Every structure is written in C-alpha cells, then in structure tokens.
Amino acid sequence: MENNRVKPREAAFKETTDLAFAAYCHMRGLKIMKVQEWRKHRALEYKFVFSDPSTEQYPDGLWSEFEFDFANSEARRFDSSVRTLKQLGKRRSR
C-alpha cells in the first residue's frame, strides 16, 4: 500500500533586515543560518537568513504565519515603543 502522506519539503530559506522580526522568528524557533552586518549612513544594518522548514500543518513554512503573529504581538508593540523612545532621546540631545 502506498503512503499518501505528504512529506515535508527541504528547508526553505527566508531573509529579513527587520531586527525585531528576526528576533521574533528566532524566539519562535526558526534556525538562523546566516547574519550579515554593514554600515549604511552611519547606522548598522543587518540581514538575517533563516531556515523555514515546512510541516504538515504549514506546508509552505512558518514565515508568513509569523509575519501575521508578529504584526499583532506585544513584541511588535514593544519594538515600536523602543524606537519612539530612541527618537525622543535624539531630539532632546540636539
């Protein structure tokens, strides 16, 4: 008898330059495969590459699921508050 069960595909790779989203994906269990860092206009920029293996529940991986989860999460609200506080600090130091 043939096994009709769908087998997970090989790991897909997803990337982001959003530090907060990268941290969220890492906290949720995606494996970091590569990190790049460079300077852009005196600021540090990053690119994070994750392995996003498919599962039976999420055949296309968890990435898109995490994008929605993050957008509605306390983690995103925290990141927004940190950015706001940094901007306030920059304005006050002029």
Phi and psi restraints in degrees (range 20) as a CNS / XPLOR table:
assign (resid 1 and name C) (resid 2 and name N)
       (resid 2 and name CA) (resid 2 and name C) 1.0 -79.0 20.0 2
assign (resid 2 and name N) (resid 2 and name CA)
       (resid 2 and name C) (resid 3 and name N) 1.0 140.5 20.0 2
assign (resid 2 and name C) (resid 3 and name N)
       (resid 3 and name CA) (resid 3 and name C) 1.0 -84.3 20.0 2
assign (resid 3 and name N) (resid 3 and name CA)
       (resid 3 and name C) (resid 4 and name N) 1.0 113.3 20.0 2
assign (resid 3 and name C) (resid 4 and name N)
       (resid 4 and name CA) (resid 4 and name C) 1.0 -88.8 20.0 2
assign (resid 4 and name N) (resid 4 and name CA)
       (resid 4 and name C) (resid 5 and name N) 1.0 2.0 20.0 2
assign (resid 4 and name C) (resid 5 and name N)
       (resid 5 and name CA) (resid 5 and name C) 1.0 -66.8 20.0 2
assign (resid 5 and name N) (resid 5 and name CA)
       (resid 5 and name C) (resid 6 and name N) 1.0 135.0 20.0 2
assign (resid 5 and name C) (resid 6 and name N)
       (resid 6 and name CA) (resid 6 and name C) 1.0 -74.5 20.0 2
assign (resid 6 and name N) (resid 6 and name CA)
       (resid 6 and name C) (resid 7 and name N) 1.0 129.2 20.0 2
assign (resid 6 and name C) (resid 7 and name N)
       (resid 7 and name CA) (resid 7 and name C) 1.0 -91.0 20.0 2
assign (resid 7 and name N) (resid 7 and name CA)
       (resid 7 and name C) (resid 8 and name N) 1.0 141.7 20.0 2
assign (resid 7 and name C) (resid 8 and name N)
       (resid 8 and name CA) (resid 8 and name C) 1.0 -61.3 20.0 2
assign (resid 8 and name N) (resid 8 and name CA)
       (resid 8 and name C) (resid 9 and name N) 1.0 143.3 20.0 2
assign (resid 8 and name C) (resid 9 and name N)
       (resid 9 and name CA) (resid 9 and name C) 1.0 -74.1 20.0 2
assign (resid 9 and name N) (resid 9 and name CA)
       (resid 9 and name C) (resid 10 and name N) 1.0 170.1 20.0 2
assign (resid 9 and name C) (resid 10 and name N)
       (resid 10 and name CA) (resid 10 and name C) 1.0 -63.1 20.0 2
assign (resid 10 and name N) (resid 10 and name CA)
       (resid 10 and name C) (resid 11 and name N) 1.0 160.8 20.0 2
assign (resid 10 and name C) (resid 11 and name N)
       (resid 11 and name CA) (resid 11 and name C) 1.0 -60.1 20.0 2
assign (resid 11 and name N) (resid 11 and name CA)
       (resid 11 and name C) (resid 12 and name N) 1.0 135.1 20.0 2
assign (resid 11 and name C) (resid 12 and name N)
       (resid 12 and name CA) (resid 12 and name C) 1.0 -93.1 20.0 2
assign (resid 12 and name N) (resid 12 and name CA)
       (resid 12 and name C) (resid 13 and name N) 1.0 157.3 20.0 2
assign (resid 12 and name C) (resid 13 and name N)
       (resid 13 and name CA) (resid 13 and name C) 1.0 -114.7 20.0 2
assign (resid 13 and name N) (resid 13 and name CA)
       (resid 13 and name C) (resid 14 and name N) 1.0 132.1 20.0 2
assign (resid 13 and name C) (resid 14 and name N)
       (resid 14 and name CA) (resid 14 and name C) 1.0 -123.6 20.0 2
assign (resid 14 and name N) (resid 14 and name CA)
       (resid 14 and name C) (resid 15 and name N) 1.0 149.6 20.0 2
assign (resid 14 and name C) (resid 15 and name N)
       (resid 15 and name CA) (resid 15 and name C) 1.0 -135.4 20.0 2
assign (resid 15 and name N) (resid 15 and name CA)
       (resid 15 and name C) (resid 16 and name N) 1.0 154.6 20.0 2
assign (resid 15 and name C) (resid 16 and name N)
       (resid 16 and name CA) (resid 16 and name C) 1.0 -150.7 20.0 2
assign (resid 16 and name N) (resid 16 and name CA)
       (resid 16 and name C) (resid 17 and name N) 1.0 152.8 20.0 2
assign (resid 16 and name C) (resid 17 and name N)
       (resid 17 and name CA) (resid 17 and name C) 1.0 -106.1 20.0 2
assign (resid 17 and name N) (resid 17 and name CA)
       (resid 17 and name C) (resid 18 and name N) 1.0 1.9 20.0 2
assign (resid 17 and name C) (resid 18 and name N)
       (resid 18 and name CA) (resid 18 and name C) 1.0 -85.8 20.0 2
assign (resid 18 and name N) (resid 18 and name CA)
       (resid 18 and name C) (resid 19 and name N) 1.0 106.6 20.0 2
assign (resid 18 and name C) (resid 19 and name N)
       (resid 19 and name CA) (resid 19 and name C) 1.0 -59.0 20.0 2
assign (resid 19 and name N) (resid 19 and name CA)
       (resid 19 and name C) (resid 20 and name N) 1.0 -43.0 20.0 2
assign (resid 19 and name C) (resid 20 and name N)
       (resid 20 and name CA) (resid 20 and name C) 1.0 -64.0 20.0 2
assign (resid 20 and name N) (resid 20 and name CA)
       (resid 20 and name C) (resid 21 and name N) 1.0 -44.6 20.0 2
assign (resid 20 and name C) (resid 21 and name N)
       (resid 21 and name CA) (resid 21 and name C) 1.0 -66.4 20.0 2
assign (resid 21 and name N) (resid 21 and name CA)
       (resid 21 and name C) (resid 22 and name N) 1.0 -38.0 20.0 2
assign (resid 21 and name C) (resid 22 and name N)
       (resid 22 and name CA) (resid 22 and name C) 1.0 -61.1 20.0 2
assign (resid 22 and name N) (resid 22 and name CA)
       (resid 22 and name C) (resid 23 and name N) 1.0 -43.0 20.0 2
assign (resid 22 and name C) (resid 23 and name N)
       (resid 23 and name CA) (resid 23 and name C) 1.0 -62.2 20.0 2
assign (resid 23 and name N) (resid 23 and name CA)
       (resid 23 and name C) (resid 24 and name N) 1.0 -41.0 20.0 2
assign (resid 23 and name C) (resid 24 and name N)
       (resid 24 and name CA) (resid 24 and name C) 1.0 -62.5 20.0 2
assign (resid 24 and name N) (resid 24 and name CA)
       (resid 24 and name C) (resid 25 and name N) 1.0 -46.7 20.0 2
assign (resid 24 and name C) (resid 25 and name N)
       (resid 25 and name CA) (resid 25 and name C) 1.0 -61.5 20.0 2
assign (resid 25 and name N) (resid 25 and name CA)
       (resid 25 and name C) (resid 26 and name N) 1.0 -41.0 20.0 2
assign (resid 25 and name C) (resid 26 and name N)
       (resid 26 and name CA) (resid 26 and name C) 1.0 -63.7 20.0 2
assign (resid 26 and name N) (resid 26 and name CA)
       (resid 26 and name C) (resid 27 and name N) 1.0 -44.1 20.0 2
assign (resid 26 and name C) (resid 27 and name N)
       (resid 27 and name CA) (resid 27 and name C) 1.0 -62.9 20.0 2
assign (resid 27 and name N) (resid 27 and name CA)
       (resid 27 and name C) (resid 28 and name N) 1.0 -30.8 20.0 2
assign (resid 27 and name C) (resid 28 and name N)
       (resid 28 and name CA) (resid 28 and name C) 1.0 -85.7 20.0 2
assign (resid 28 and name N) (resid 28 and name CA)
       (resid 28 and name C) (resid 29 and name N) 1.0 -1.2 20.0 2
assign (resid 28 and name C) (resid 29 and name N)
       (resid 29 and name CA) (resid 29 and name C) 1.0 109.3 20.0 2
assign (resid 29 and name N) (resid 29 and name CA)
       (resid 29 and name C) (resid 30 and name N) 1.0 -0.3 20.0 2
assign (resid 29 and name C) (resid 30 and name N)
       (resid 30 and name CA) (resid 30 and name C) 1.0 -72.1 20.0 2
assign (resid 30 and name N) (resid 30 and name CA)
       (resid 30 and name C) (resid 31 and name N) 1.0 141.4 20.0 2
assign (resid 30 and name C) (resid 31 and name N)
       (resid 31 and name CA) (resid 31 and name C) 1.0 -86.7 20.0 2
assign (resid 31 and name N) (resid 31 and name CA)
       (resid 31 and name C) (resid 32 and name N) 1.0 127.6 20.0 2
assign (resid 31 and name C) (resid 32 and name N)
       (resid 32 and name CA) (resid 32 and name C) 1.0 -76.7 20.0 2
assign (resid 32 and name N) (resid 32 and name CA)
       (resid 32 and name C) (resid 33 and name N) 1.0 127.8 20.0 2
assign (resid 32 and name C) (resid 33 and name N)
       (resid 33 and name CA) (resid 33 and name C) 1.0 -104.3 20.0 2
assign (resid 33 and name N) (resid 33 and name CA)
       (resid 33 and name C) (resid 34 and name N) 1.0 -29.9 20.0 2
assign (resid 33 and name C) (resid 34 and name N)
       (resid 34 and name CA) (resid 34 and name C) 1.0 -160.1 20.0 2
assign (resid 34 and name N) (resid 34 and name CA)
       (resid 34 and name C) (resid 35 and name N) 1.0 145.3 20.0 2
assign (resid 34 and name C) (resid 35 and name N)
       (resid 35 and name CA) (resid 35 and name C) 1.0 -133.1 20.0 2
assign (resid 35 and name N) (resid 35 and name CA)
       (resid 35 and name C) (resid 36 and name N) 1.0 133.6 20.0 2
assign (resid 35 and name C) (resid 36 and name N)
       (resid 36 and name CA) (resid 36 and name C) 1.0 -121.3 20.0 2
assign (resid 36 and name N) (resid 36 and name CA)
       (resid 36 and name C) (resid 37 and name N) 1.0 145.7 20.0 2
assign (resid 36 and name C) (resid 37 and name N)
       (resid 37 and name CA) (resid 37 and name C) 1.0 -133.6 20.0 2
assign (resid 37 and name N) (resid 37 and name CA)
       (resid 37 and name C) (resid 38 and name N) 1.0 139.1 20.0 2
assign (resid 37 and name C) (resid 38 and name N)
       (resid 38 and name CA) (resid 38 and name C) 1.0 -152.9 20.0 2
assign (resid 38 and name N) (resid 38 and name CA)
       (resid 38 and name C) (resid 39 and name N) 1.0 164.4 20.0 2
assign (resid 38 and name C) (resid 39 and name N)
       (resid 39 and name CA) (resid 39 and name C) 1.0 -96.3 20.0 2
assign (resid 39 and name N) (resid 39 and name CA)
       (resid 39 and name C) (resid 40 and name N) 1.0 136.3 20.0 2
assign (resid 39 and name C) (resid 40 and name N)
       (resid 40 and name CA) (resid 40 and name C) 1.0 -138.3 20.0 2
assign (resid 40 and name N) (resid 40 and name CA)
       (resid 40 and name C) (resid 41 and name N) 1.0 112.3 20.0 2
assign (resid 40 and name C) (resid 41 and name N)
       (resid 41 and name CA) (resid 41 and name C) 1.0 52.4 20.0 2
assign (resid 41 and name N) (resid 41 and name CA)
       (resid 41 and name C) (resid 42 and name N) 1.0 49.8 20.0 2
assign (resid 41 and name C) (resid 42 and name N)
       (resid 42 and name CA) (resid 42 and name C) 1.0 70.4 20.0 2
assign (resid 42 and name N) (resid 42 and name CA)
       (resid 42 and name C) (resid 43 and name N) 1.0 0.2 20.0 2
assign (resid 42 and name C) (resid 43 and name N)
       (resid 43 and name CA) (resid 43 and name C) 1.0 -108.7 20.0 2
assign (resid 43 and name N) (resid 43 and name CA)
       (resid 43 and name C) (resid 44 and name N) 1.0 150.1 20.0 2
assign (resid 43 and name C) (resid 44 and name N)
       (resid 44 and name CA) (resid 44 and name C) 1.0 -82.1 20.0 2
assign (resid 44 and name N) (resid 44 and name CA)
       (resid 44 and name C) (resid 45 and name N) 1.0 135.7 20.0 2
assign (resid 44 and name C) (resid 45 and name N)
       (resid 45 and name CA) (resid 45 and name C) 1.0 -118.7 20.0 2
assign (resid 45 and name N) (resid 45 and name CA)
       (resid 45 and name C) (resid 46 and name N) 1.0 152.0 20.0 2
assign (resid 45 and name C) (resid 46 and name N)
       (resid 46 and name CA) (resid 46 and name C) 1.0 -133.5 20.0 2
assign (resid 46 and name N) (resid 46 and name CA)
       (resid 46 and name C) (resid 47 and name N) 1.0 152.8 20.0 2
assign (resid 46 and name C) (resid 47 and name N)
       (resid 47 and name CA) (resid 47 and name C) 1.0 -132.0 20.0 2
assign (resid 47 and name N) (resid 47 and name CA)
       (resid 47 and name C) (resid 48 and name N) 1.0 128.5 20.0 2
assign (resid 47 and name C) (resid 48 and name N)
       (resid 48 and name CA) (resid 48 and name C) 1.0 -114.3 20.0 2
assign (resid 48 and name N) (resid 48 and name CA)
       (resid 48 and name C) (resid 49 and name N) 1.0 132.0 20.0 2
assign (resid 48 and name C) (resid 49 and name N)
       (resid 49 and name CA) (resid 49 and name C) 1.0 -114.2 20.0 2
assign (resid 49 and name N) (resid 49 and name CA)
       (resid 49 and name C) (resid 50 and name N) 1.0 127.3 20.0 2
assign (resid 49 and name C) (resid 50 and name N)
       (resid 50 and name CA) (resid 50 and name C) 1.0 -116.8 20.0 2
assign (resid 50 and name N) (resid 50 and name CA)
       (resid 50 and name C) (resid 51 and name N) 1.0 150.2 20.0 2
assign (resid 50 and name C) (resid 51 and name N)
       (resid 51 and name CA) (resid 51 and name C) 1.0 -87.3 20.0 2
assign (resid 51 and name N) (resid 51 and name CA)
       (resid 51 and name C) (resid 52 and name N) 1.0 128.2 20.0 2
assign (resid 51 and name C) (resid 52 and name N)
       (resid 52 and name CA) (resid 52 and name C) 1.0 -125.1 20.0 2
assign (resid 52 and name N) (resid 52 and name CA)
       (resid 52 and name C) (resid 53 and name N) 1.0 79.3 20.0 2
assign (resid 52 and name C) (resid 53 and name N)
       (resid 53 and name CA) (resid 53 and name C) 1.0 -68.1 20.0 2
assign (resid 53 and name N) (resid 53 and name CA)
       (resid 53 and name C) (resid 54 and name N) 1.0 147.1 20.0 2
assign (resid 53 and name C) (resid 54 and name N)
       (resid 54 and name CA) (resid 54 and name C) 1.0 -79.3 20.0 2
assign (resid 54 and name N) (resid 54 and name CA)
       (resid 54 and name C) (resid 55 and name N) 1.0 157.5 20.0 2
assign (resid 54 and name C) (resid 55 and name N)
       (resid 55 and name CA) (resid 55 and name C) 1.0 -132.4 20.0 2
assign (resid 55 and name N) (resid 55 and name CA)
       (resid 55 and name C) (resid 56 and name N) 1.0 172.8 20.0 2
assign (resid 55 and name C) (resid 56 and name N)
       (resid 56 and name CA) (resid 56 and name C) 1.0 -63.3 20.0 2
assign (resid 56 and name N) (resid 56 and name CA)
       (resid 56 and name C) (resid 57 and name N) 1.0 -39.5 20.0 2
assign (resid 56 and name C) (resid 57 and name N)
       (resid 57 and name CA) (resid 57 and name C) 1.0 -72.4 20.0 2
assign (resid 57 and name N) (resid 57 and name CA)
       (resid 57 and name C) (resid 58 and name N) 1.0 -35.3 20.0 2
assign (resid 57 and name C) (resid 58 and name N)
       (resid 58 and name CA) (resid 58 and name C) 1.0 -127.4 20.0 2
assign (resid 58 and name N) (resid 58 and name CA)
       (resid 58 and name C) (resid 59 and name N) 1.0 80.5 20.0 2
assign (resid 58 and name C) (resid 59 and name N)
       (resid 59 and name CA) (resid 59 and name C) 1.0 -62.0 20.0 2
assign (resid 59 and name N) (resid 59 and name CA)
       (resid 59 and name C) (resid 60 and name N) 1.0 -24.0 20.0 2
assign (resid 59 and name C) (resid 60 and name N)
       (resid 60 and name CA) (resid 60 and name C) 1.0 -96.9 20.0 2
assign (resid 60 and name N) (resid 60 and name CA)
       (resid 60 and name C) (resid 61 and name N) 1.0 12.5 20.0 2
assign (resid 60 and name C) (resid 61 and name N)
       (resid 61 and name CA) (resid 61 and name C) 1.0 93.5 20.0 2
assign (resid 61 and name N) (resid 61 and name CA)
       (resid 61 and name C) (resid 62 and name N) 1.0 177.5 20.0 2
assign (resid 61 and name C) (resid 62 and name N)
       (resid 62 and name CA) (resid 62 and name C) 1.0 -95.0 20.0 2
assign (resid 62 and name N) (resid 62 and name CA)
       (resid 62 and name C) (resid 63 and name N) 1.0 -11.9 20.0 2
assign (resid 62 and name C) (resid 63 and name N)
       (resid 63 and name CA) (resid 63 and name C) 1.0 -51.7 20.0 2
assign (resid 63 and name N) (resid 63 and name CA)
       (resid 63 and name C) (resid 64 and name N) 1.0 -54.9 20.0 2
assign (resid 63 and name C) (resid 64 and name N)
       (resid 64 and name CA) (resid 64 and name C) 1.0 -66.1 20.0 2
assign (resid 64 and name N) (resid 64 and name CA)
       (resid 64 and name C) (resid 65 and name N) 1.0 -33.9 20.0 2
assign (resid 64 and name C) (resid 65 and name N)
       (resid 65 and name CA) (resid 65 and name C) 1.0 -62.4 20.0 2
assign (resid 65 and name N) (resid 65 and name CA)
       (resid 65 and name C) (resid 66 and name N) 1.0 -44.2 20.0 2
assign (resid 65 and name C) (resid 66 and name N)
       (resid 66 and name CA) (resid 66 and name C) 1.0 -66.8 20.0 2
assign (resid 66 and name N) (resid 66 and name CA)
       (resid 66 and name C) (resid 67 and name N) 1.0 -32.9 20.0 2
assign (resid 66 and name C) (resid 67 and name N)
       (resid 67 and name CA) (resid 67 and name C) 1.0 -59.1 20.0 2
assign (resid 67 and name N) (resid 67 and name CA)
       (resid 67 and name C) (resid 68 and name N) 1.0 -44.5 20.0 2
assign (resid 67 and name C) (resid 68 and name N)
       (resid 68 and name CA) (resid 68 and name C) 1.0 -71.4 20.0 2
assign (resid 68 and name N) (resid 68 and name CA)
       (resid 68 and name C) (resid 69 and name N) 1.0 -42.4 20.0 2
assign (resid 68 and name C) (resid 69 and name N)
       (resid 69 and name CA) (resid 69 and name C) 1.0 -59.3 20.0 2
assign (resid 69 and name N) (resid 69 and name CA)
       (resid 69 and name C) (resid 70 and name N) 1.0 -44.6 20.0 2
assign (resid 69 and name C) (resid 70 and name N)
       (resid 70 and name CA) (resid 70 and name C) 1.0 -63.8 20.0 2
assign (resid 70 and name N) (resid 70 and name CA)
       (resid 70 and name C) (resid 71 and name N) 1.0 -43.7 20.0 2
assign (resid 70 and name C) (resid 71 and name N)
       (resid 71 and name CA) (resid 71 and name C) 1.0 -58.4 20.0 2
assign (resid 71 and name N) (resid 71 and name CA)
       (resid 71 and name C) (resid 72 and name N) 1.0 -29.2 20.0 2
assign (resid 71 and name C) (resid 72 and name N)
       (resid 72 and name CA) (resid 72 and name C) 1.0 -103.7 20.0 2
assign (resid 72 and name N) (resid 72 and name CA)
       (resid 72 and name C) (resid 73 and name N) 1.0 11.7 20.0 2
assign (resid 72 and name C) (resid 73 and name N)
       (resid 73 and name CA) (resid 73 and name C) 1.0 -98.2 20.0 2
assign (resid 73 and name N) (resid 73 and name CA)
       (resid 73 and name C) (resid 74 and name N) 1.0 162.4 20.0 2
assign (resid 73 and name C) (resid 74 and name N)
       (resid 74 and name CA) (resid 74 and name C) 1.0 -64.2 20.0 2
assign (resid 74 and name N) (resid 74 and name CA)
       (resid 74 and name C) (resid 75 and name N) 1.0 -31.3 20.0 2
assign (resid 74 and name C) (resid 75 and name N)
       (resid 75 and name CA) (resid 75 and name C) 1.0 -61.0 20.0 2
assign (resid 75 and name N) (resid 75 and name CA)
       (resid 75 and name C) (resid 76 and name N) 1.0 -41.5 20.0 2
assign (resid 75 and name C) (resid 76 and name N)
       (resid 76 and name CA) (resid 76 and name C) 1.0 -67.3 20.0 2
assign (resid 76 and name N) (resid 76 and name CA)
       (resid 76 and name C) (resid 77 and name N) 1.0 -40.0 20.0 2
assign (resid 76 and name C) (resid 77 and name N)
       (resid 77 and name CA) (resid 77 and name C) 1.0 -65.4 20.0 2
assign (resid 77 and name N) (resid 77 and name CA)
       (resid 77 and name C) (resid 78 and name N) 1.0 -38.9 20.0 2
assign (resid 77 and name C) (resid 78 and name N)
       (resid 78 and name CA) (resid 78 and name C) 1.0 -62.3 20.0 2
assign (resid 78 and name N) (resid 78 and name CA)
       (resid 78 and name C) (resid 79 and name N) 1.0 -47.4 20.0 2
assign (resid 78 and name C) (resid 79 and name N)
       (resid 79 and name CA) (resid 79 and name C) 1.0 -59.5 20.0 2
assign (resid 79 and name N) (resid 79 and name CA)
       (resid 79 and name C) (resid 80 and name N) 1.0 -41.8 20.0 2
assign (resid 79 and name C) (resid 80 and name N)
       (resid 80 and name CA) (resid 80 and name C) 1.0 -62.0 20.0 2
assign (resid 80 and name N) (resid 80 and name CA)
       (resid 80 and name C) (resid 81 and name N) 1.0 -41.2 20.0 2
assign (resid 80 and name C) (resid 81 and name N)
       (resid 81 and name CA) (resid 81 and name C) 1.0 -65.0 20.0 2
assign (resid 81 and name N) (resid 81 and name CA)
       (resid 81 and name C) (resid 82 and name N) 1.0 -41.2 20.0 2
assign (resid 81 and name C) (resid 82 and name N)
       (resid 82 and name CA) (resid 82 and name C) 1.0 -61.1 20.0 2
assign (resid 82 and name N) (resid 82 and name CA)
       (resid 82 and name C) (resid 83 and name N) 1.0 -44.4 20.0 2
assign (resid 82 and name C) (resid 83 and name N)
       (resid 83 and name CA) (resid 83 and name C) 1.0 -63.2 20.0 2
assign (resid 83 and name N) (resid 83 and name CA)
       (resid 83 and name C) (resid 84 and name N) 1.0 -41.1 20.0 2
assign (resid 83 and name C) (resid 84 and name N)
       (resid 84 and name CA) (resid 84 and name C) 1.0 -62.8 20.0 2
assign (resid 84 and name N) (resid 84 and name CA)
       (resid 84 and name C) (resid 85 and name N) 1.0 -44.4 20.0 2
assign (resid 84 and name C) (resid 85 and name N)
       (resid 85 and name CA) (resid 85 and name C) 1.0 -64.2 20.0 2
assign (resid 85 and name N) (resid 85 and name CA)
       (resid 85 and name C) (resid 86 and name N) 1.0 -39.2 20.0 2
assign (resid 85 and name C) (resid 86 and name N)
       (resid 86 and name CA) (resid 86 and name C) 1.0 -62.7 20.0 2
assign (resid 86 and name N) (resid 86 and name CA)
       (resid 86 and name C) (resid 87 and name N) 1.0 -42.7 20.0 2
assign (resid 86 and name C) (resid 87 and name N)
       (resid 87 and name CA) (resid 87 and name C) 1.0 -63.9 20.0 2
assign (resid 87 and name N) (resid 87 and name CA)
       (resid 87 and name C) (resid 88 and name N) 1.0 -39.8 20.0 2
assign (resid 87 and name C) (resid 88 and name N)
       (resid 88 and name CA) (resid 88 and name C) 1.0 -61.3 20.0 2
assign (resid 88 and name N) (resid 88 and name CA)
       (resid 88 and name C) (resid 89 and name N) 1.0 -41.5 20.0 2
assign (resid 88 and name C) (resid 89 and name N)
       (resid 89 and name CA) (resid 89 and name C) 1.0 -63.4 20.0 2
assign (resid 89 and name N) (resid 89 and name CA)
       (resid 89 and name C) (resid 90 and name N) 1.0 -40.6 20.0 2
assign (resid 89 and name C) (resid 90 and name N)
       (resid 90 and name CA) (resid 90 and name C) 1.0 -66.2 20.0 2
assign (resid 90 and name N) (resid 90 and name CA)
       (resid 90 and name C) (resid 91 and name N) 1.0 -39.3 20.0 2
assign (resid 90 and name C) (resid 91 and name N)
       (resid 91 and name CA) (resid 91 and name C) 1.0 -66.4 20.0 2
assign (resid 91 and name N) (resid 91 and name CA)
       (resid 91 and name C) (resid 92 and name N) 1.0 -36.9 20.0 2
assign (resid 91 and name C) (resid 92 and name N)
       (resid 92 and name CA) (resid 92 and name C) 1.0 -74.8 20.0 2
assign (resid 92 and name N) (resid 92 and name CA)
       (resid 92 and name C) (resid 93 and name N) 1.0 -21.7 20.0 2
assign (resid 92 and name C) (resid 93 and name N)
       (resid 93 and name CA) (resid 93 and name C) 1.0 -88.9 20.0 2
assign (resid 93 and name N) (resid 93 and name CA)
       (resid 93 and name C) (resid 94 and name N) 1.0 1.1 20.0 2
